[in-house]
Structure formats: structure tokens, C-alpha cells
Amino acid sequence: MGILVEVCGATAVVIGGWRSYAMAREALAPLAHDGDPTRTAIEAAQPLPMRPRVRLFARRAVLSIGWLIVSFYGLYLVVAGGEIAG
């Protein structure tokens, strides 16, 4: 039973870590580019929380943190599986 918990934990670490990295990369990518000047000018007139780029960044950052939590839970499962097995 302990080995099964360790394998599930290791899987959660790998998948959670990779998805967290991918979502963080997607969140930061639009900040690295200037974008279309016309769209930037139109969005500059909107309040900060209403800008699509800001909302998209916030959504992706929250998802990245969620995947990171899954990865940390996987680490917990690996340790708990070691206690069960050993």
C-alpha cells in the first residue's frame, strides 16, 4: 500500500510541477511582448482590473499556484507512503 501511495505522490509531483511551470510561462509571456499599439492604447483607457491582459495574467497565475499546491501534496504523499512502507 505504501508503494502505491508513493507512486501516486511522485506522479502528482511531476504532473503538478510541469503544469505549474507551463501556466506560469503562459502568464508571463504576454508581459514580455509589447503587443498591438492600437489595442494597448484602447486598454490603457480602462481601469486596471478591467484590462483583459491583467485578468488573463491573474487567472493564469492562480492556476499556476493551484498546480503547485497539487505538486506539494504529491510530495506529502511520497513522504506518507515512505512512512507506511517503512
N, CA, C and O atoms as a MOPAC input file, in Angstrom:
PM7 MOZYME 1SCF
protein

 N      0.82100 1    -1.19400 1     0.00000 1
 C      0.00000 1     0.00000 1     0.00000 1
 C      0.86600 1     1.26000 1     0.00000 1
 O      0.53500 1     2.24600 1    -0.65900 1
 N      1.97800 1     1.22400 1     0.74100 1
 C      2.85800 1     2.38000 1     0.80800 1
 C      3.49300 1     2.71400 1    -0.53400 1
 O      3.66800 1     3.88300 1    -0.87600 1
 N      3.83600 1     1.67700 1    -1.29000 1
 C      4.44900 1     1.90100 1    -2.60600 1
 C      3.44400 1     2.54900 1    -3.55100 1
 O      3.80800 1     3.41700 1    -4.34300 1
 N      2.19800 1     2.13900 1    -3.47400 1
 C      1.15900 1     2.73900 1    -4.31800 1
 C      0.99100 1     4.22100 1    -3.98700 1
 O      0.84800 1     5.04600 1    -4.89000 1
 N      1.00700 1     4.56000 1    -2.70900 1
 C      0.88800 1     5.95600 1    -2.29900 1
 C      2.10100 1     6.75200 1    -2.78300 1
 O      1.95500 1     7.89400 1    -3.21900 1
 N      3.29500 1     6.16000 1    -2.71000 1
 C      4.49800 1     6.83700 1    -3.18500 1
 C      4.45000 1     7.07400 1    -4.68900 1
 O      4.83200 1     8.14400 1    -5.16100 1
 N      3.98600 1     6.08800 1    -5.44000 1
 C      3.89200 1     6.23800 1    -6.89400 1
 C      2.87000 1     7.31700 1    -7.25400 1
 O      3.12300 1     8.13400 1    -8.14000 1
 N      1.73400 1     7.32800 1    -6.58600 1
 C      0.72700 1     8.37200 1    -6.82900 1
 C      1.27700 1     9.75100 1    -6.46900 1
 O      1.02600 1    10.73200 1    -7.16900 1
 N      2.02000 1     9.81200 1    -5.38200 1
 C      2.62600 1    11.07600 1    -4.98200 1
 C      3.66000 1    11.55200 1    -5.97600 1
 O      3.70500 1    12.73700 1    -6.30800 1
 N      4.49200 1    10.64500 1    -6.45400 1
 C      5.50300 1    11.01700 1    -7.43900 1
 C      4.85200 1    11.48700 1    -8.73800 1
 O      5.33000 1    12.42500 1    -9.37600 1
 N      3.77100 1    10.83600 1    -9.11900 1
 C      3.04000 1    11.26200 1   -10.31000 1
 C      2.46300 1    12.66000 1   -10.12300 1
 O      2.52800 1    13.48900 1   -11.03000 1
 N      1.90700 1    12.91700 1    -8.96200 1
 C      1.35800 1    14.25200 1    -8.68100 1
 C      2.45200 1    15.31300 1    -8.67800 1
 O      2.22500 1    16.43600 1    -9.12700 1
 N      3.63600 1    14.96600 1    -8.17600 1
 C      4.75200 1    15.92200 1    -8.16800 1
 C      5.15100 1    16.28200 1    -9.59000 1
 O      5.32000 1    17.45700 1    -9.91600 1
 N      5.30200 1    15.27200 1   -10.43300 1
 C      5.74700 1    15.51400 1   -11.80600 1
 C      4.69800 1    16.28900 1   -12.59100 1
 O      5.01200 1    17.29800 1   -13.22200 1
 N      3.45500 1    15.82300 1   -12.55300 1
 C      2.40500 1    16.48700 1   -13.32700 1
 C      2.12400 1    17.87700 1   -12.77300 1
 O      2.00200 1    18.82700 1   -13.54700 1
 N      2.02000 1    18.02200 1   -11.46400 1
 C      1.75800 1    19.32100 1   -10.85900 1
 C      2.87900 1    20.30800 1   -11.10100 1
 O      2.62800 1    21.48000 1   -11.38000 1
 N      4.11000 1    19.84700 1   -10.99700 1
 C      5.24600 1    20.73500 1   -11.24500 1
 C      5.31500 1    21.19900 1   -12.68500 1
 O      5.57000 1    22.37200 1   -12.95900 1
 N      5.08500 1    20.26700 1   -13.61200 1
 C      5.13700 1    20.62700 1   -15.02500 1
 C      4.00700 1    21.58200 1   -15.39500 1
 O      4.24100 1    22.57300 1   -16.08600 1
 N      2.79500 1    21.30100 1   -14.95100 1
 C      1.66300 1    22.18400 1   -15.28400 1
 C      1.82900 1    23.55300 1   -14.62100 1
 O      1.45300 1    24.56900 1   -15.20700 1
 N      2.37900 1    23.59300 1   -13.42300 1
 C      2.62400 1    24.86700 1   -12.76400 1
 C      3.61400 1    25.70100 1   -13.56400 1
 O      3.41200 1    26.89900 1   -13.76200 1
 N      4.68100 1    25.06400 1   -14.02000 1
 C      5.67100 1    25.76200 1   -14.83500 1
 C      5.04800 1    26.26400 1   -16.13900 1
 O      5.27900 1    27.40300 1   -16.54600 1
 N      4.26400 1    25.41300 1   -16.78400 1
 C      3.64900 1    25.79700 1   -18.05500 1
 C      2.67200 1    26.96300 1   -17.87900 1
 O      2.63500 1    27.87000 1   -18.71000 1
 N      1.88800 1    26.94300 1   -16.80800 1
 C      0.93300 1    28.03500 1   -16.58700 1
 C      1.65200 1    29.33500 1   -16.22300 1
 O      1.22800 1    30.41300 1   -16.64000 1
 N      2.72200 1    29.24400 1   -15.45800 1
 C      3.48700 1    30.44700 1   -15.12500 1
 C      4.12600 1    31.02900 1   -16.37900 1
 O      4.17400 1    32.24800 1   -16.54500 1
 N      4.61100 1    30.17000 1   -17.25300 1
 C      5.19400 1    30.63500 1   -18.50500 1
 C      4.14000 1    31.31800 1   -19.36600 1
 O      4.42000 1    32.35500 1   -19.96700 1
 N      2.93500 1    30.75900 1   -19.43900 1
 C      1.84500 1    31.37300 1   -20.19700 1
 C      1.41900 1    32.70300 1   -19.58200 1
 O      1.04000 1    33.62800 1   -20.30000 1
 N      1.48000 1    32.79900 1   -18.26100 1
 C      1.07500 1    34.04300 1   -17.59800 1
 C      2.06800 1    35.16700 1   -17.87600 1
 O      1.67400 1    36.32200 1   -18.04100 1
 N      3.35000 1    34.83100 1   -17.92600 1
 C      4.37500 1    35.85600 1   -18.09900 1
 C      4.66300 1    36.20200 1   -19.55700 1
 O      5.22800 1    37.26200 1   -19.83000 1
 N      4.29300 1    35.34300 1   -20.49400 1
 C      4.59200 1    35.57500 1   -21.90700 1
 C      3.99600 1    36.88500 1   -22.44400 1
 O      4.71200 1    37.61200 1   -23.13300 1
 N      2.73400 1    37.22700 1   -22.17200 1
 C      2.20900 1    38.48000 1   -22.70600 1
 C      2.90400 1    39.72100 1   -22.13800 1
 O      2.88600 1    40.78000 1   -22.76600 1
 N      3.50900 1    39.60000 1   -20.97100 1
 C      4.20500 1    40.74700 1   -20.39400 1
 C      5.53500 1    41.01300 1   -21.08300 1
 O      6.07900 1    42.11300 1   -20.98000 1
 N      6.05900 1    40.02200 1   -21.77900 1
 C      7.34600 1    40.17100 1   -22.45700 1
 C      7.20800 1    40.84200 1   -23.82000 1
 O      8.19800 1    41.33000 1   -24.36500 1
 N      6.01000 1    40.87600 1   -24.37500 1
 C      5.78200 1    41.45000 1   -25.69500 1
 C      5.00800 1    42.75900 1   -25.57000 1
 O      4.19100 1    42.92300 1   -24.66300 1
 N      5.26900 1    43.67900 1   -26.47700 1
 C      4.56900 1    44.96100 1   -26.45500 1
 C      3.12700 1    44.83400 1   -26.91000 1
 O      2.24900 1    45.51700 1   -26.38300 1
 N      2.87400 1    43.97700 1   -27.87200 1
 C      1.52400 1    43.79700 1   -28.36200 1
 C      1.16200 1    44.82700 1   -29.41200 1
 O      2.00300 1    45.62300 1   -29.83000 1
 N     -0.08600 1    44.80900 1   -29.83500 1
 C     -0.58200 1    45.72300 1   -30.85800 1
 C     -0.71200 1    47.12800 1   -30.27200 1
 O     -1.34100 1    47.28000 1   -29.22500 1
 N     -0.14400 1    48.16600 1   -30.90200 1
 C     -0.20300 1    49.51600 1   -30.33100 1
 C     -1.62500 1    50.05500 1   -30.17900 1
 O     -1.92500 1    50.75600 1   -29.21300 1
 N     -2.50500 1    49.72500 1   -31.14000 1
 C     -3.88500 1    50.21800 1   -31.05300 1
 C     -4.60400 1    49.58300 1   -29.87500 1
 O     -5.29100 1    50.26800 1   -29.11700 1
 N     -4.44900 1    48.28800 1   -29.72500 1
 C     -5.10000 1    47.58900 1   -28.61600 1
 C     -4.54600 1    48.08100 1   -27.27800 1
 O     -5.29700 1    48.25500 1   -26.31800 1
 N     -3.24300 1    48.30000 1   -27.21800 1
 C     -2.62600 1    48.79300 1   -25.99600 1
 C     -3.18400 1    50.16000 1   -25.61800 1
 O     -3.43000 1    50.42900 1   -24.44200 1
 N     -3.38300 1    51.02800 1   -26.61500 1
 C     -3.93200 1    52.36000 1   -26.35000 1
 C     -5.37500 1    52.28300 1   -25.85400 1
 O     -5.77100 1    53.03400 1   -24.96300 1
 N     -6.15000 1    51.38200 1   -26.43000 1
 C     -7.55000 1    51.22400 1   -26.00300 1
 C     -7.60900 1    50.66900 1   -24.58900 1
 O     -8.39800 1    51.14000 1   -23.76900 1
 N     -6.77900 1    49.66800 1   -24.29500 1
 C     -6.78700 1    49.07900 1   -22.96200 1
 C     -6.24800 1    50.03500 1   -21.90100 1
 O     -6.60400 1    49.92000 1   -20.72900 1
 N     -5.39800 1    50.97100 1   -22.29700 1
 C     -4.84000 1    51.92100 1   -21.33500 1
 C     -5.91000 1    52.85500 1   -20.78100 1
 O     -5.74500 1    53.41500 1   -19.69700 1
 N     -7.00300 1    53.02400 1   -21.51700 1
 C     -8.08100 1    53.88800 1   -21.05300 1
 C     -8.97600 1    53.19700 1   -20.02600 1
 O     -9.75000 1    53.86100 1   -19.33600 1
 N     -8.87700 1    51.88200 1   -19.91900 1
 C     -9.71500 1    51.13400 1   -18.98400 1
 C     -9.06400 1    51.09700 1   -17.60900 1
 O     -7.84400 1    51.21300 1   -17.48700 1
 N     -9.88900 1    50.93500 1   -16.56600 1
 C     -9.30200 1    50.74500 1   -15.23100 1
 C     -8.45900 1    49.46600 1   -15.20000 1
 O     -8.72300 1    48.52600 1   -15.95000 1
 N     -7.47200 1    49.43700 1   -14.35200 1
 C     -6.51900 1    48.32500 1   -14.30800 1
 C     -7.17700 1    46.95100 1   -14.14000 1
 O     -6.79800 1    46.02300 1   -14.85500 1
 N     -8.14900 1    46.77500 1   -13.22300 1
 C     -8.73900 1    45.42800 1   -13.07000 1
 C     -9.59200 1    44.98300 1   -14.26200 1
 O     -9.88900 1    43.79700 1   -14.39900 1
 N     -9.98000 1    45.91400 1   -15.11500 1
 C    -10.84800 1    45.56400 1   -16.24600 1
 C    -10.07200 1    45.25500 1   -17.51300 1
 O    -10.67000 1    44.86800 1   -18.51700 1
 N     -8.77200 1    45.41500 1   -17.49500 1
 C     -7.97500 1    45.15800 1   -18.68800 1
 C     -7.84700 1    43.65400 1   -18.91100 1
 O     -7.53900 1    42.90600 1   -17.98300 1
 N     -8.08600 1    43.21200 1   -20.15600 1
 C     -8.03300 1    41.76400 1   -20.43000 1
 C     -6.67600 1    41.13400 1   -20.11900 1
 O     -6.62400 1    40.00500 1   -19.63200 1
 N     -5.59400 1    41.83100 1   -20.38600 1
 C     -4.27900 1    41.25700 1   -20.11200 1
 C     -4.06100 1    41.04800 1   -18.61900 1
 O     -3.44500 1    40.06200 1   -18.21300 1
 N     -4.55300 1    41.95500 1   -17.81100 1
 C     -4.39500 1    41.83200 1   -16.36100 1
 C     -5.22200 1    40.66100 1   -15.84500 1
 O     -4.74800 1    39.86700 1   -15.03200 1
 N     -6.45400 1    40.55900 1   -16.31900 1
 C     -7.31200 1    39.44900 1   -15.89100 1
 C     -6.74600 1    38.10400 1   -16.33700 1
 O     -6.78200 1    37.13100 1   -15.58300 1
 N     -6.22500 1    38.04900 1   -17.56000 1
 C     -5.64100 1    36.81100 1   -18.05700 1
 C     -4.40100 1    36.42600 1   -17.24400 1
 O     -4.20500 1    35.25400 1   -16.92200 1
 N     -3.57000 1    37.41300 1   -16.91700 1
 C     -2.39900 1    37.14900 1   -16.08700 1
 C     -2.81200 1    36.62100 1   -14.71700 1
 O     -2.24500 1    35.64400 1   -14.22800 1
 N     -3.79700 1    37.26500 1   -14.10000 1
 C     -4.24000 1    36.84300 1   -12.76900 1
 C     -4.81200 1    35.42600 1   -12.80300 1
 O     -4.53200 1    34.61700 1   -11.91900 1
 N     -5.60600 1    35.13200 1   -13.81600 1
 C     -6.20300 1    33.79600 1   -13.92900 1
 C     -5.12600 1    32.72400 1   -14.08000 1
 O     -5.17100 1    31.68300 1   -13.42400 1
 N     -4.16600 1    32.99200 1   -14.94800 1
 C     -3.10700 1    32.00400 1   -15.16600 1
 C     -2.19600 1    31.87200 1   -13.95700 1
 O     -1.72500 1    30.77500 1   -13.65600 1
 N     -1.94300 1    32.96600 1   -13.26400 1
 C     -1.10000 1    32.91000 1   -12.06400 1
 C     -1.78600 1    32.09100 1   -10.96900 1
 O     -1.12800 1    31.31200 1   -10.27800 1
 N     -3.08300 1    32.25700 1   -10.80600 1
 C     -3.82300 1    31.48000 1    -9.80700 1
 C     -3.81300 1    29.99400 1   -10.17200 1
 O     -3.64500 1    29.14300 1    -9.29800 1
 N     -3.99200 1    29.68100 1   -11.44400 1
 C     -3.93400 1    28.27900 1   -11.87000 1
 C     -2.54800 1    27.69200 1   -11.65500 1
 O     -2.41800 1    26.53000 1   -11.26900 1
 N     -1.51900 1    28.48200 1   -11.90000 1
 C     -0.15200 1    28.01300 1   -11.66200 1
 C      0.07400 1    27.68300 1   -10.18900 1
 O      0.69200 1    26.66900 1    -9.86600 1
 N     -0.41800 1    28.52300 1    -9.31000 1
 C     -0.28900 1    28.26700 1    -7.87600 1
 C     -1.10100 1    27.03300 1    -7.47600 1
 O     -0.67300 1    26.25400 1    -6.62500 1
 N     -2.25800 1    26.86000 1    -8.08700 1
 C     -3.06300 1    25.65700 1    -7.81500 1
 C     -2.32500 1    24.38200 1    -8.19800 1
 O     -2.33600 1    23.40800 1    -7.44500 1
 N     -1.68500 1    24.37900 1    -9.36300 1
 C     -0.90100 1    23.21500 1    -9.76200 1
 C      0.29400 1    23.01400 1    -8.85000 1
 O      0.69400 1    21.87700 1    -8.59900 1
 N      0.87000 1    24.09700 1    -8.34900 1
 C      1.98500 1    23.97900 1    -7.41400 1
 C      1.52600 1    23.33500 1    -6.10000 1
 O      2.26700 1    22.56800 1    -5.48500 1
 N      0.31200 1    23.65200 1    -5.68300 1
 C     -0.25300 1    23.02100 1    -4.48400 1
 C     -0.43300 1    21.52200 1    -4.70500 1
 O     -0.16900 1    20.72400 1    -3.80600 1
 N     -0.88500 1    21.13700 1    -5.90800 1
 C     -1.00800 1    19.71200 1    -6.23800 1
 C      0.35700 1    19.03600 1    -6.15000 1
 O      0.47300 1    17.91900 1    -5.64600 1
 N      1.38300 1    19.71700 1    -6.64100 1
 C      2.73500 1    19.15900 1    -6.58500 1
 C      3.21200 1    18.98600 1    -5.14000 1
 O      3.81700 1    17.96900 1    -4.80100 1
 N      2.93800 1    19.98000 1    -4.29100 1
 C      3.33200 1    19.86000 1    -2.88400 1
 C      2.55600 1    18.75000 1    -2.17700 1
 O      3.09700 1    18.07800 1    -1.29900 1
 N      1.30800 1    18.55700 1    -2.54900 1
 C      0.54600 1    17.44900 1    -1.97900 1
 C      1.15400 1    16.11600 1    -2.41000 1
 O      1.17300 1    15.15400 1    -1.64300 1
 N      1.64600 1    16.07300 1    -3.64000 1
 C      2.34100 1    14.87300 1    -4.09900 1
 C      3.58300 1    14.58600 1    -3.27100 1
 O      3.88100 1    13.43000 1    -2.97000 1
 N      4.31400 1    15.64500 1    -2.89900 1
 C      5.47000 1    15.45200 1    -2.01600 1
 C      5.04500 1    14.88500 1    -0.66800 1
 O      5.71700 1    14.02100 1    -0.10400 1
 N      3.93100 1    15.37600 1    -0.16400 1
 C      3.40100 1    14.84600 1     1.08800 1
 C      3.06000 1    13.36000 1     0.95300 1
 O      3.33900 1    12.56600 1     1.85100 1
 N      2.45400 1    12.99600 1    -0.17800 1
 C      2.09600 1    11.58500 1    -0.39600 1
 C      3.33900 1    10.69900 1    -0.47400 1
 O      3.32500 1     9.56300 1     0.00100 1
 N      4.41000 1    11.21500 1    -1.07200 1
 C      5.64200 1    10.43600 1    -1.14900 1
 C      6.18400 1    10.17300 1     0.24900 1
 O      6.59300 1     9.05400 1     0.56000 1
 N      6.18800 1    11.20100 1     1.09100 1
 C      6.68000 1    11.03600 1     2.46900 1
 C      5.75100 1    10.10800 1     3.25400 1
 O      6.21900 1     9.23100 1     3.98000 1
 N      4.44700 1    10.29500 1     3.11200 1
 C      3.49900 1     9.44900 1     3.84400 1
 C      3.59800 1     7.99900 1     3.37300 1
 O      3.49000 1     7.07600 1     4.18000 1
 N      3.79900 1     7.79800 1     2.08300 1
 C      3.96100 1     6.44200 1     1.57400 1
 C      5.22500 1     5.77900 1     2.10200 1
 O      5.24700 1     4.57100 1     2.33600 1
 N      6.27500 1     6.56900 1     2.29000 1
 C      7.50100 1     6.04200 1     2.88300 1
 C      7.30800 1     5.62700 1     4.31800 1
 O      7.88500 1     4.63600 1     4.76500 1
 N      6.50700 1     6.37000 1     5.04300 1
 C      6.20800 1     6.00800 1     6.44300 1
 C      5.37600 1     4.73000 1     6.51300 1
 O      5.57100 1     3.89700 1     7.39800 1
 N      4.45400 1     4.59100 1     5.57500 1
 C      3.61200 1     3.37600 1     5.56200 1
 C      4.44300 1     2.15800 1     5.18800 1
 O      4.32100 1     1.09900 1     5.80300 1
 N      5.27800 1     2.31600 1     4.18900 1
 C      6.06900 1     1.17900 1     3.69900 1
 C      7.22400 1     0.82900 1     4.62800 1
 O      7.60900 1    -0.33400 1     4.75000 1
 N      7.77100 1     1.84800 1     5.27900 1
 C      8.98800 1     1.57900 1     6.03900 1
 C      8.78200 1     1.49600 1     7.48100 1
 O      9.73400 1     1.27300 1     8.22900 1

